[in-house]
Amino acid sequence: MNPSEASRIIADEAKNWRREIHQYPELLFDLPRTSAMVAEKLRAFGCDEVVTGMAKSGVVAVISGNRGNGKTIALRCDMDALPMSEQTNLPYASKIPNMMHACGHDGHTAMLLGAAKRFAADRNFAGKIVLIFQPAEEGGGGGRVMLEEGLLDRFGIEEVYGMHNQPGLAVGSFAIRSGPMMAAGDRFVITIHGRGGHAASPHLARDPVLAASHVIVALQSIASRFTDPFDPVVVSVTFISGGDRKALNVIPPAVEIGGTVRTMLPATRRAVEQRFRDVVTGTAKLHDTQAEIDWRPGYPVTVNNAEKTAVAIAAARSVVGAERVNGNWPMTMGSEDFSYMLEKRPGALIWVGNGDSADLHNPAYDFNDNAIAYGIDYWAALVAQQLS
């Protein structure tokens, strides 16, 4: 099924909004240009209320239907980019060094703006729509900050829905699953403290490089030997630093290791953290060194409400047909701070197809503009169902 004519018309305009955002990416909570553009367009569309400054640069808009009282539902998108260099050579590529929209948040913003324009022009629904344009999804926890600032109660939100693009899923397709959908993502930095010395006399030192090497290997035993193989756990060491390449005959006094731990179940998350601490401290002690652990809790598991997942599936099917909606999409070990909102209100996150593109967080990635009309249609179908 093709997108509706109404959404195709808006999508032609929204493509330009998306490409403008793409050229001027901004990071975390510092989104003055993006949030100003979003707020300006929402006011121009005629939204009943436009609130700026939540979580520093977040924007929230309210559109009331003309069919009387009803529920208040929220539709959420993210606006921030990533601190990486773009390698697409596109005419609208990022103009800001070391910043790019490599996760499609520019497209998410454009789709929700397009939906806002459609809703404001045709208010054939009961109740209210709250449109959430969120900063700092990429590691800053902007969703959590908006909740702490009273987002849900201030606007009377009863249900909340999100949408994210998915490379490899055909444009004009949707995918979702009930229950745990995306993993909790915790981060860590370990410092192994030893005793420095001459590389010719390692017995007089306490080598933190050797200890760190064993810690890295031992950490892989958590997923392979400590947890149920049907309960996903991923431990990734992504950073190691110690010593000096200009002093190759020196055993350094300390080594740092960093990475992430991803889990799907809250109980597993707690158990894995404790096992992690035991493995690190025990392995370091075995080599007569000491381990200092800086554990940094990240986003919780993204859990789709079963009833609202069915709502999302029905909306997507009405847009593209049942054969192009996968209701049992595999879980992913990536994490998403929309999880904070789903902990507080029933709702669901759905994937929208981005086609055969580079993967997310890849310097060659670009959001597929052909997906915009489908995204707008999905938001419209969801509102038509929930606020009829």
N, C-alpha and C positions, 0 to 999 in steps of 0.2 A: 504493500500500500504506500502511496505517495503522501507526503505531508499536505495539510490543508492549504488552500489558496491564501487564507488569512495569514497563516504562519509563514508561508513562502514570501509574501510581500514584506512582512516585518523582518524576516531573516536576511533579505537583501540589504536592508539598512543595518541590521545588527552585525553583519559581517564587517562593515566598516568600523563600528564601535570596537569590535573584537581586535581588529588589526591595529587600531590606534592604541588600545591598552597594551597590545603585544609589543609595540615599538617602545613603550615607556614603562617597563616593568618596575615594580617597587617591592620592597621586602618587608615581611613580618607586619609590625604595627605601623610602619612609616609609609603610608599610602596616600599622601596629600593629593596628588594629581588624580589617581584612580577614584578615590572616594568623592572628590569634588565633581568629577565627570558623572559618576553614578547619581549623586544627589541632584545635580542639575537636570539630568534627563528625567528622573522620577518626578521632580516638580513640574517639568514641562509636560509630562504625560497627564498630570492632574491628580496625582495620588492625594488622598485625604490628609495624610500626615507623612512628613519625611523628617526623621530624626538622625542627626549626625553625631559623631564623637563617641559612640559606644565602643569600648575597647580601643580608645584613641581615634581610630579611623574607620570603624564600622558604620554602616548605614542601614537604617531600618525604615521601611515604608509600610503604610497601611492603606488598603483599598477596601471600601465597604460595598457590598452588593446592593442592588435596588429591589430585592425581593424580601426584604424584612430581616428579622433576626435569624440567626443560625450560629453554627460553630465558628470558632476562630482557628484557622490552620496556618501554619508557617511553612514557607518554602525558602530553603537556604542555599546560598552559593558561597564560594570562597574567592578572594580577589588577589592574593599575594603571589609573588613569583619566587624564583630560586636563585641563590648566589652561584651561578655558573655561566659559562660563556656559550653563546649560541653558535651553532655550526650548520645553519640551514641555507645561507646565501639567498634568502627570500627578500623580495623588495621591501617588505614590511618587517624585516628582522629587527631585533632589539637594537636600539641606539645607545643603550646604557652599558658600559663595560662591566663584565662579570655579573650580569643579571639577565635572566630570561624566563619567559613563561614556558617551562618545560613540563608542566603537569596539566595544562589546559584550563587553569583558573580564569584566563582571559575569555575562553569560550563559555565557561560556566556563568560568568558575569554577563556576557552578551545574551545568553539564552534567558536568564532570569529578567534582564532588562526588557527583552523582547516580549516575554510573558506579561510583564508589568504594563507595557504599552497596550497590549491586547485586553487585559483585564480592566484597565482604566477607561478604555473606550467602550467596552461592552460589559456592563456590570450585571449581567443576567445570572446572578447567584444570590443566595441568602447567606448572611453572616459576614465575616471579614477574612481577608487574606493579609498576612503579615509577610513581607518580603525581607529576608535577612541577607545582607551583603557583608560577609565576615572577613576580617583581616587575620593574618598570622596563623594560617592552617599549617604551614610548612615548619613545624617545630616550635611555634610560639604559643600554641594553645589559645588562640583567639576566641574559639567557641566557649571555652571554660571561662575566660574573662568576661565575655558578654553575659553569661549566666550569672556570674558573681555580681554583675552590675544590675541584675534584676530583669533581664530580658523577658523571661517567660511570664512572670507575674505582671510586669508593667503593661504588656500588650495582651494579656489574657490568652496566651497560646495554649491550645488543647492538644494539638497534634503537630508533628514536625516532619518534613520530608526533605531529602537531599538527592542530588544527582551528580554523578562523576563520569567522565568519559573513560572508555576502555579501548586501548589499541588492540588490534587483533579481532575485535568484535565488529561485524559488518555494520556499516552506516545504515541506519534504519532498523536496527535491532536493539533490544534491551535485554538485560540479564540481572538477576537478583536471586537471593536465597533468604529463607526465614532463619532466624536465630543468629548465631555468630557468623559474621561475614568477613570482617577484617580483624587482624590481630592487635593485641596490646603490644606497644613498642617501647621497651625500657632501654635506657642507655647506661653505659658504665665507663669509668676511667679507673684503671688500676695502676698504682705506683708500687713497684717492687723495690724496696730499699735493701741494698747490700753493703758491701765495703769495697771501695775502689782499690785498684792496685796495678802492678805491672803485669802485662800479658805473659811475661816469661815466668812469673811466679804466682799462678792462679791459686795455689794452696794457701797463700798469705792473704788473699782477697776472699770476698764472698760474692760470687759472680751473679749479678741480677739479670744479665742477659741469658745465661743458662736457665735460671729459675723462670724467667718470663717465657722462654721457649716451652718449657714443660707445662706452665700454666695454660698456654694457648692450646696445646694438645689435650690437656686434661679437661678443659672446658667442653670439648666436643663429646666427652663421655656423658654429659648431661642429657643430650637428645638421644644418643645411641644406646645408653644403658640405664638411665634413671627414670625416663618417662615412657608411658605407653606409646608404642609406635603409631597408634591410631589417634593420638592426641598431639596435634602439631606443636613442635617447639623448634625454633631456629636460634642458635647462638653464633653470632658472627663477630670475629675480631677484625676490625677494619683499620686499626691504627697502632703503630708501635714506634717508639722513639727512645733512643738512648745512645750515649757515646758520641764520638765525634770522628767523622771520616778523616780529619786531619791528624788524628792521634790514634792510629790503628793498633798501637802497642799499649793502649790504656784500657783497663777494665773499668767501666764507669761505676759510680756509686749507686745509680738508680736507673730504672727503665720504666717508661709509661706504656700502657696498653689500653686501647679503647675499642668500643663496639656497641652492638645492640643485642638484646634478647627479646624474642617475639614469641608470644603464647596466645592461645585461643580461649582458655578457660580461666576464670578468676582463681580457682583453687590451685590450678597448675602454676599460675603466675606466682603465687605466694610460695609454693613449694620449690619452684625453680630458683627463685631469688635466694632462698636459704641454702639450697644445694650449691648454688654459685659461690656463695660466701665460704662455705665449707671447703669446696674444691680449691679456691684461690688461696685461702689462708693455710690450708693443709699442705698444698704443693709448695708454697713459698717456704714454709717452715722446714719441709723436707730438705731444702737446699740451704738451710741456715740463713734465710733472708726473711724480711717482714713485708707483708702486703697491706697497703692502704687502699680501701675500696670507696670510690665515690659513685654511689648508685643513684641514678637519676630517673625516677619514675616518669614514664611517658604517657601517651594516650591509652585509655582503656580499650577493651574489646568493643568493636562496633557490632551491636546486636540489634537485628531487625525484629520488630514486634510481629508476631505471626499474623494477627488480624490486619495490620497495616501493610504487611507484605502482600497479602491477598488483594488489598485495595490497589497497591501499586501495579501488581500484575494485571489486574482488570483494566486499569487506565492505559497501560502500555499496549495491551492487546487491542483495545479500541482504536489505538493510533496506527499500529503496524500489522495487526493480525496475530493470532495465537502462535503461528509457526515461527514468528520472529521474536518471540519472547521466551527466554530460558529462565524458568522459575527455580532451577536447582543448580545455579552457577557455582563452581567450586570456591571454597574459601580462599582468601589470599592472605599472605603473611605481612603485607603492607599494613600501615595503620592510618587512622583518620580521626581528626578531632571532632567530627560530627558525632562521634561516640558519646561525648559529654551530653549533648542534647538528647540523644536517644536513651540515656540513663534517666532523664527527668520527665520525658514525655513519650507516649507511644508514637512510632513513626517508622520510616524505612528509608534506606539509601539504595538507589538503583544505578546500574551501569548503563550508559548510552554508548552505542558503538562509534568508535573513531576510525574504523577501517584499517587498512594495511599501512599503518604509520609506524614510525620509530616508537620505542617504548617510552613510558613516562620517565622523567628525570634523565632523559638522554639528550645530549646537545643537538641532535638532529631532529628532535620531536617538534611537531606542530599540530595544533588543534585543527580538526577537519571542519571547515565551514559548512560542508554539506550536512553536518549533524545538527546545525542550529535550529532549523525548522522542526525537526523531529523533537528536539528538546522542548521547544515552545509548545508544540502540540501535546506533549506529555503533561506539562504543567497545566494546560488548559483542560485536558481530560480528567486529571486528578481533581481539580477544583470543581468541575461539573459533577463528578461523583460525590464528593464529600460535602459540597455546599448547595445541593439541589433543593 
